[in-house]
Structure formats: C-alpha cells, structure tokens
C-alpha cells in the first residue's frame, strides 16, 4: 500500500518544505493552514495530531503530527509531518496504529526522506495491548463523537499526547469508511479550530472543555442502553478484536454515514459473535426481520443482507432446510441472478430426505415468492429418470410444469424415448433454455432429424461442436429418406464441409433422390474443388436416381468434362443423350439452357436456333480436343440415328472415316 507524505515548517513563514505527491491547490492551502501551530505547547516535545479529509477527494485522509520547533530562532515555528491515506487502497491487515511509527521529527534540515512514497506493509504483531491502556469512558466518548451521535466537542486533556495518539488511531481502526471521510480531530489546541467552514468534530485542550472522566456513569449507561450495537463495537475496541474492525470496513457501503445503520451492523456482529461461540440469542427468522426491517429499501443494506442469508452465516442460527424454506416465502428478499443461482445450488446440496422435507414445507406455505414457486416444481433433484418417465406416461401435466420451471432436467436423455408429440413439446422447452447442455448429443441429433424438427442454429452449433460427424449423420439421414423437408442448419453445415462430403460419398453404394439433390443444390461441378476430386468419387452419384432430371443431367454433363477417363466418358454418354432428348422436346428452361452454353459449338447463322445441333457439334469438338477415340460414337447413345449423325459430324470436321 502506497502512502504519500508532506513536510511543513519554517521557510520565510510557515510553508511546504517537501512532498512525495503533487497536490491540488485547494488541498495545499488547507494543509498549510492546518499544519501551522495551534498555540498548543506539548510537554517534552511530544507533539499533537491533526486528522481530516482533503476537500478535493474525501477518500484521501490526512493524519498529521506537529512538533514545536524550539530550535528555531523565530517563536511559534513548528514541524508538521503529514501522511495521506487513500481509503480506497486499504489492504487486508491494515491497522491505523501502525501509522504512528511513520511519523519522524525532522533533524538537521534533512528533508530528503519526506519526498519519498512510503511503502506500507501491515504489522505482523497481532496484539497491540490496547485494552490494557485505553480507558472505556474515553473510547465511548471519542467513538460517539466521530460516529456523529454527539455534537462537535472540545474535551480537556487528561493524559499524555501519546495516549491520545493511540486512542485516535484505535478509533479510526474501528470506524467505517464513511465516518472516517468526515472525521476531523485535533489532539492539541489553544483556540477552537475550523476545518473549512465548520469546527473540528473533536478537539483536545488544556484550557477549555470538560473532562471525560467527569462524565456521569448514568450518561454512559444511557448510551449503552440506547446504542447496544455501537457499545458492542466499543467493547471490541477494549478487547482489541480486529476482526470486528475488518468487518466494519466490509459493511461500510451498508453503513455509509448513518449512526443508526452502524448500530444495526454492530448488533448484527454481536449476534454473529455469540452464534460462533455457541451462545446464540436469536434464531434466523428473528435476525432476518431485524436486518430487513432496519434496511427496508431493497437497495439499502444489500451486503449485510446477502451475508446473513448466505449459507455459512444463516446456518449458525438455524438448519439449512428451515432457512431455505423461510427465504422462499419472503417477498422483501431480493432475488437477483446471483441470489437465485446460490439458492438453487443450496437446494441441490440437500440430501434426499432434507429435500423432501423442504418441499413439504413449501407446500404448506400460504404464499411463495419466485424462488419458492420455482423450487416447488423443481422436485427433479429427488427424482430419477425412471420417475420422470412415469410422470410423462401417467402425469404429463406435472412433468411439463417441472420441466418448464427446471429445464436442467432435460439435459438428461430419458425424454428421447417419448412419443413424437411429447418429444416436440419437450424440445420446445429445451430450446427456450439458453444454457444448452445434453448427455448424448448424437442421440438428440438423430431424434431431431427423425422427427423432422427444425433445429435452431444455436442448438445445432452446440451439437456440431460436441460430435465429430454431424455432417455424416445428416447425410446418412437424407440418404435413407425418399422425401423430406430440408433441415436448414445441418444442411448448411454439411454443405460447408466439402472434403467430408466427398469422403462420405466414396463410402456409399447408393444415393437417395434427396441426397442427390443435396449435392446438386450445394456444389458446382465446374468449381476447382470438384475438378480436383477423382471421377470414381462420383460413380455412385452417376448411378443414382434424381428428384429433378433436368438439373441432374446438366450437373452430370458438366461433371463429365472434368476428367478424361472411362468413368467420365460413361458420365458423358448418360448425360448427353438425356440432355439432347430434353432439348429436342423443349423441356429445359432458359436458365438451364444457359448452363449448357459453354458446351455448344459454333454453327452457321441460319442454324443458330438449333440447340441440339450446337450440342452435337460441341460434343464432337470436345472429344477431338481431348483425344477421345471417335469409335465410341458408334454406340454412344441408345439412338442409332443420333450416333450416325455424330459420326458424320466427326468425319466432316476432322476428315475421319470408319
């Protein structure tokens, strides 16, 4: 923890001599004024403390020690060593008492060390023996002033300066941050000091004010009776219980600057202390009502409420089942996501007997909040998959309610064995739950395909990331269907896995019309990736029946031009004859005809209309250009007349004879 420091002293008047931190002008002016001599002359060169927040940022808190500079020729000179604590940087184990060791009176005009940042590390000494030194009346008086229960006061000095230094640091140690941000104290004055426009909250003087020791015990007892929680804190100071000090810092956001809230938190810490020692005064319900009545607004006391209702603390006052069932009935219990999650985890941790008892308590309650209604139908934790199947079979409405409010039960795969109607309804619940998990993604995927349920993209992405062969499963599915609607997400995914589809294709003995259409829809035979495959990959495709003959034969015709081997010639024969027949009978659309344009040959202008002629001449030219033996033309198609026409084209173009 970094602590900055400043040194003020005589330099053509009282001025800043050195500093480890660049300061705001307003802060510098205030520190210059408050570091000057108060007129108080400590005995034996002891010094006095001045404590206050900086106006530019009340998280920066100044603790300054002032010594009278008797060695100076000019009277009224002082040395003031100020350290600045950033209250937001306070570390675990921090103790204000440690700071007293940081104050050093300047010697021999050597100011170098005061310009360095102090690297503070908490003291390892646990027991400061505070309770053996400080008087209880002083503790109550100082604490009452600084937590704003009493008005600003000037008290008579009755002890040495180092006693008040220790007392002030001890009080700061046990003050919540909000009160420290307002605390203004000076342990040695002659005249009343002002912070900005207000007097210091607590000032000590040798000449003014009453003695704390003279305060009647009746006043002290009245304070104790009225502020039992703050009294507990004062007792913790006497007993040097630093756990209480740490707790008060933790609850600072709840306490803020309210003495009443401080008293409530002190009372809560007292109850907690008793319960830990096995001597609890109240049960959980009493303490719950005490805290929630003290902080009625939902945004107030949020931390102490969460601590009280947490498992570790609440179980000190009642058993877990009683606590959970009580919380499920309280409508002032703030149920945010973190609370709901923690609550659900605690219910899940119950044994089966405890859970059944818990459910019975909820069933007997007059009203339930959101948690209660949710957990009442969340009997899933006590039910097996066999129990669920029995509910599905005999008590469908009960199961549906449980699944709706506790969709995590659907992470198991038992519901894959339900009827088509039940499966579809259960899947609607499953997909509405955004946290997708499942016991067997492959089985779920196969059932979804079988039921022809449209798979949402986000669920399919989870399926694909949890199994290695999502595209193969989909292809196997469509390859075993005579007709089915396209399941968009797996269809798109499979189409993006070209290499996997080709590998799958080589393993097939047949293709369904749906599988054939998948290939036609998603791949182009004229692309480089298709051309780089082997013709044998496409053998099963060429032997299969299509859904759409036109597109199939055009695809096969284009495909046949990618290679020059026996299989590709078979593709060419099969597709050419079919396309020629379709063209002759005007069965192709304009778009389909345009796909064949690259394969037409040039003809005379008066034959331009004859697409069959252009196709025939294009075929012959292709065979010539790729060195295909023209002898195959004799039996190229089942139509002998067409074959003879192809031979004549060859002979005429390339001067070949039989």
N, C-alpha and C positions, 0 to 999 in steps of 0.2 A: 504494500500500500504506500503510495507516494504522498508525502506531506510537505507542503511549502512553508517557508518561514521568512520573516522580515525582522529587521532590527531598526529601532528608532532610538535617537539620542541627540546630543547637542551638536549642531553644525550650523553656526550662525543662527541660533534659535533651535527649537525642537523640530527635528526633521527626520526623514527616512535616510538611514545610512546605507543600507544594502537590502537586497531582496532576491529570492530564488524564483519569483514569479512576477510577470508583468501584470499590473493591476489596473482596474477601471478607475478613472479619476474620482468618481463619487466614492468608491471604496477607499481610495488613498486618502482623501480628505477626512473621512470618518476615522480611519485608523490613526491618522496623525493626531487628531483631536483626542481620541480615547486612549492613546498611548502616552499622552502627556501626564504630568504629575497631578494627582488628585488633591494634593495637600496632605495626604496621609503619610506619616513617617513610621514605617515598621521598625520594630525593635531588632537589634542585632543584624541589621541588613538582610532581613528575611524576604522582603518583597510582598507583593499582593497580586491577585489575579483579576483580570477583566475578561469577560466572556460575552460574545454577541455574534449574531449572524451578519453577513455582508448584505447591504441593501440590493446589490446587483443580482445576487443569487443566494437565496436563503439556505441552499444546500451547502454553501461554503461557510463554515463556522470557525470563528476566531477564538482562540484561547491565548491570552497574552499574560506574561509575567513582567512586573515592573519592579525595578530596584532603584532606590535613591542613590544618585551618583555623587556621593560626598567628596570624591576625589576631584571633582570639577571645581574650578575657581568661582564659577557663577552659581549662585544659590538657586535651588529649585530644579536643577537638572536631574534627569532620570535616564536609565537604560530600560527599554521595553523590548523584550523578545516575544514576538507573536508567531504562533503556528496556525496554519489554516487546514482544517479537516474538511474533506469532501464527504458529506454524509452519505452520498450515493455509492461511495467506494469502500465503505466499512467492510472489512473482511471477517471471516469466521475467526473467533477467538480474540477479536479486538477488545481492548479494555482501556477506557479513558484514563485509568490510574497510571497506566504505562507512560502516558504523555508527560507526567511530571518529571520523568527522568530526562526529557528532551530539553528542558529549559537550562540555559547556560548564561551566566552573567559575563558580559564582555570584559576582557583583560588586555591591557597594553595596546589598546587601539587596534587589535587584530580582529577584523570583521569577516575574514575570508569564509569561514565555515557557515556563516549565516546566509550566504548567497547560494548554498547548495541545497538541492532537494533531499529531504530525509527519506530514507528507505525504511519504513516501519515494518517490523515483524512482531507479532504478538508475543508477549512474555510467556515462558513455559511455566512460570510459577502459578499454581492453581489457587493457593490460599493467601490472600492479602492480609488476613487477620483484621479485616475492617471491623468486625463485630466486637473486637476487644478494645477498640479505640473510640469509635463514634458513639455519641450519646443518642438515645432513642428520640428524645424530645427534639434534638437538632435535626435528625433525619426527617421526622414528621413535618417539622416547620418548613424546612427547605423544600421538601418534596411537594407539600401543599401549595407553596408559593409558585413553584416552577410548573406545576401541572394546572395552574390557574384556578385553583379552588379558593385562594385568598387573594386579596388585592396587593399591589406592589408594596413593599415594606422595607424599612430601614431597621436593622437589628443591632444591638450593642455587641461589640467584640468582647468575648469572654475567654477565648483561647488563643494560642499562638497561631501565626499565619499558616504554618504547615498543616495544622489541624483542619483549617477551613479549605485549604487546597485539596486535601484528601477527601473531605466531605463533598466539595463541589464535583470533583471527578467521579466520585461514587454515585452521586445523584444523577449526573449525566449518563452514567453507565446504565441506569435503570429507567431512563426516560425514553418513551417512544420518539421516533424521529421528528414527528410533527411538533412536539413540545420543545425539543432542542432547537428547532428552527426559529423559535420565538424567545428562547431563554436569554435574558440579559442579566448578568451578575457582576458585581464588583466587591471584592473582599476587603477593600480599604478605601474609605472616602473621608473627606472632611466636610464637603458640602454635597448636596444632592446632585447626582449625575444624570444627564439626559442621553438617551440612545440617539434618537433622531428628534422627534417631537414629543416623546414620552419619557418619563423617568424609568430608570432601570428597575426591573421587577424585584430584584433583591440586592440590597447594599448593606455593607457592614461598616460601622463607625465606632470610634472610641468615645465620641461625644454625644451622639444622637441615638434615639431609638430605645426600645425596651429590651430587656434581657430575655432571651428564650427560656432560660432556666426559671424565670419567674412566671411563666405561663401556667395557670392553674391546671391541675390534673383533670378537673371537670371538663375543661375545654378539650384536652387531649382525648378523654373518654368519649366526648360528644363526637369528635372527628372519627374515632374508631368505630363507633356505632353507626354513623351515617355513611361512612365510606369503607365498608368491610373489604372490598376488593383492593382498594389502594392501601389499606392497612396491611393486607397480605404482602403487597409489594414492599412496603417499608420493613416488614418482618424479614423478607427475603434479603433486603439490604443488610440488616443486622446479622443474618446468618451467612452472609456472603455467598448467596445462591446465584451464581452467574447463569445458570440455566434459565432462571426467570428473566434475567436481563436479555438474554438471546431471544427468548420467546416474545418479549415485548417489542423487540425490533421487528420480528417476523409479523406481528399483528399491527404494525404501525399504520398500514393502509386502512385497516378497520377502525383504528382509534382516531387517526388524524389529529385534531386538536380539541377533542371533546373529553372533558374530565369525566362525564357520565360513561362514555364508552370505555375509557381507561378503567373505571371502577368495575364495569361489567367484565372486561377481559381479565382484570385481576381476580375477580370472583371465579371466573372460569378456570384460571390457572390454579387457584386454591382447590377447587373441586377435583381437578386433574391430579394434583399432587396427592390429595387424600386417596383417590382411587388407586393410584400407582402403589401407594403404601398399604393397600388393602383395607382402607378405612373410609369407604365412600359414604357421603352424606345423602346423595340423591340418586335416583335411577335415571336412565337415559331420557325418558319422556319428560321428567321434571327439568332436566338440564336443557333439553331441546326447547321447551317452552320459554325458559329463562332467556336463552340466547336469541331466539327468533322474536320474542316479544320486545327485547331490548333493541333489536335491529329490525324493525317491521318492514322497511322498504327492501325490495329484493336486491337492490344494488349495494346496500349497506351491510357491513359485517360479512362479506362474502367469504373471506378466508377462514375466519373462525367457524363459520357455518360448515364449510367443507371439511375442516379439521374435525369438528365434533361428529359429523355424520360419517367420516371415514371409518374403516373397519377397525384400525388399531385403537382409536380413542373410544368409539362407541361401545366396543366390546368390553371396555373396562367397567361400563355401567350396566350393561345388560347383555344377554346372549344374542348371537347373530340373528337367529330366527325372529326374535321379538323386535330387534332393531329394524330389520328389513321389512317386516310386515307393517310396523308403525310408519315408516317412511313412505310406504305405498299408499297411505291414507291421508297424507298431509298435502294440502294444496298450496301452502306457503313455502314448500320445499322446491327450490329452483331446479328444474330438470333440464339441464343443457346436455350437449352430446357427451361431454366428459363424464358427467354425473351418471347419465344413462348407461354409458359403457361400463363404468366402475360398478354400478349397481348390478348389471347383468352378469358381470364376472363373479360378483359375490354370490349371487343366486346359484350360478353354475358350480361354485365350490361347495355348496351344501351336500351333505350326504343324502342318500335317497330318503331315509326316514325324516331328516330335517326338512327336505324339500316338500314332502307330503304334508308335514305339519305346517309349513309355511303356506302352502296352497290352501290348506283348510282354514287358516287364519284369514287369508284374503277373501275366501268365500263367505266368511262370517261378517266381514266388514260392511258397514252401511253404505259407504262411498269409497271409491278408489280413484286415485289420480292416474295420470298416464302410465306411470311405472306399474302400478297395481293392475290396471286393465291388461297391460301387455304381459305381465308375468303370470296372471291368472290363466291365460290361454297358452302360456309357454310351458305347458306340462311336459314338453318334449324331453326335458332333462331326466325325467323319471320313466320315459317310455322307450321301449326297444323297437327295432324295425318291425318285428312281428306284431307289436302293439299297434303300430301305425297302420299296417296292412289290415288289421282287424277293424280299426276305425274307418278306414277307407271303404271297407266292404259293408260294414254294418252301421256306421255313424258318420257318413260322409260330411255332413254339415259341421260337426265338431272338428273333424280333421281339417276341413277347409279353413275354419276360423283360426286354429292353431297355426297352420301353415302361413296364413295371411299375416299374423302378428309375430310369428317367429320363423321367417323364411329360411333361417340357417339349417333347419331340419332337412331342407331339400338338397343340402349338399351331399346327402347320402343317396344311394342309387335304388332304394327299395321301390320308389314310385315309377320306375321304368317298366314295372310289370303290371301296371294298371290298364284299364280299358282305354280305347282311343279317346273317348270323350273326357274321361278323368285325366288322362295324360295331358291333353291340350289345356285343360283348365289349370292343372298344377303348373304347367310350364309358363302360363301367363303370370302366375305368382312369382315363379323363379326369376323370370326375366325382368320383373319390376324391381327386384332387389339388386342394387348396383354393385354389391360385393360378390362377384361371381367366383364360386368355388364348386368343385364337384369331385366325388370319389372316383368315378370312372368316366373320363371324358369320351373315350371311344364308344362306350355303350350309349351314352347320351346322344352322341352324334348320329349313330346308326339308327336309334329310335326316332330322332327328329326327321331324318331322311325318309324312313319307312312311313311315318305319319304324314309326310309331305307338309311339314310345318315350316313356314318361312323363318329362317334363322337370322336374327338381328346381327348386324355386322360386328357389334362389340362382343357378343357372345361367341360368334364364330371365330373372331380373333383370339379369344381365350382358348377355344377348342384347338385351333391350329397351333398355338404356342405350347400346348400340352401333349400333343400327339405328333408322331413323326410322319404320318402318312395320310394326312387329311385329304389330299388330292386323290390318292389311290382309292380311299374308301368311297369318295364321291363318284369317281369313275366306275368303280365296281357296281355302285348302286344304279347309276343310269344305264349301265351295260346289262342290267338284269330287268330293265323296265321296258315294256312295249310302248308305253306313253306315260308321260308325267310332266308336270309344270316345272319350269326351271327354278331352282333354289338359288337365288341371286348371289349371296355371299360366297358359298362354296364354289359356285360356277366361276365367279370372277377369280377366286383364289387359284383354282385348278388351272385356269387359262394363263395365269401368270407364271406357272411352273412348267415351262415348255419341256425342259430336259426330263422332268419326272413323268410327264405325259407320254413322251416318246419311249421312255423305258417301260412304262406300263403297257403301251401299245404293242411292244415286241413280245409281251407275255400272253397276249390274247389269241384265242382260237376263233373267236367270232366277235362281232360288234353289233349291238342293238341299233336300230334306226336312231334312237335318241343319242347314243354315243357317237354315231357317225355325224349327226347334226351338230353335236358339241364341237367336234373337230372343224367342221366347215364354218361354224359361226365364229370361232376364236383364232383360227390360224389361216394364214395366206400361203398358198403353195409357191408363190413367186418370191417369197422373202428369202434372205440369205440363210437364216437359221434352218429353214426347211430344206433348202438346197444342200446344206452341209450334212444332212442325215443320209442314211443308206436307203436304197429303194426297198430293201427287204423289210424295213420297218413298216412300210405302207401296204404290204401284201394283204394283211387282214382287212384293211380299210377297202382295198380294191375288190375284195371278195364279199363285202357286206351289202345289205340292203339299206337304202337311204329312206328318209322321210320325204325329201324333196329331190326328185330325179334330176331336174334341170340343174340345180346348183351342185349336186353330187357329181354329175358327169363333167360339168365345166371344171370343177375342182380337180377331178382325176385327170382330165385332159391337160390342164396346166401343170399338174404334178408330174405327168409323164415326160415333160420336156426338161426335167432337172437332171436326168441321167441318160446313159446310152448303154443299156444292158437288156438282158432278156426280160426281166420283170417290167422295166419301164416300157418296153415295146408292147407287152401284154396290156399295161395300163392304157397305152396309146390306142391299141386296137379296140378295146372295150369302149373307151370314151368317144373315140372318133365316130364310130358307127351310130352311137346313141345321139350324139350332138347333130350329126348330119341328118338323121331322121327328124329330130326336133326342129331343125331349121327348115327342112323341106315341108314340114306340116305347120309352119308358123306357130310353134309352141313356146318360143323363147321371147322374153320381154326385151325391151330396148336396152335396159341395163345389162341383162345377161348377154345380149349380142355384143355390147361394147366391151365386155370382158374377153371376148374372143378376137377382137380387132387385131391384137398383136400377132395373131397366128394366121391371118389372111394373107394371100398373095395378091400382087397387082394383076388386074385384068383390064381389058380394053374398056373404054368409057361406056360403050353400049352394053357391057356385061356387069357394070358396077353394082347393079341391083341384085345380082345373083350371088347371095352369100354362100350358098352351097358350093358353087364353082370356086369362089375365092378360098373357101376352106379346103377343098380338094387340092387345088394348086399349092396352097400353103403347106399341106401335109407332105406332098411330094418334094417340095423345095427343102423342107426340114429334113426329110430322110436323106436327100442328096447331100445337104450341108453337114450332116452328122455321120455320113458314111454308113448308113443303114442299108443292108442288102436289099435291092429292089425286088428280089424274088419273093419276098414275103407278101408282096402286093397281090399275088395270085389268090391268096386265101386270107386277105387282110380283114374282110368283113363277111358276114353271112350272105351278103348280096353279091352274086357273081357279076351282075351287070355293073355294079358300082366298082368292083375290083377291076374289071376290064377298063373302065373309064380312067381309073388311077394309073393303070399301066400305059394307056395311050398318052396321058399327060407326061409321064416319065419319058417315054420314047420320043415324044415331040420335043421336049425340053432338053433332053440330055443325049439324044441320038442313040438310045439304047433299044435293042431288040430282044425278043425272047431267046 
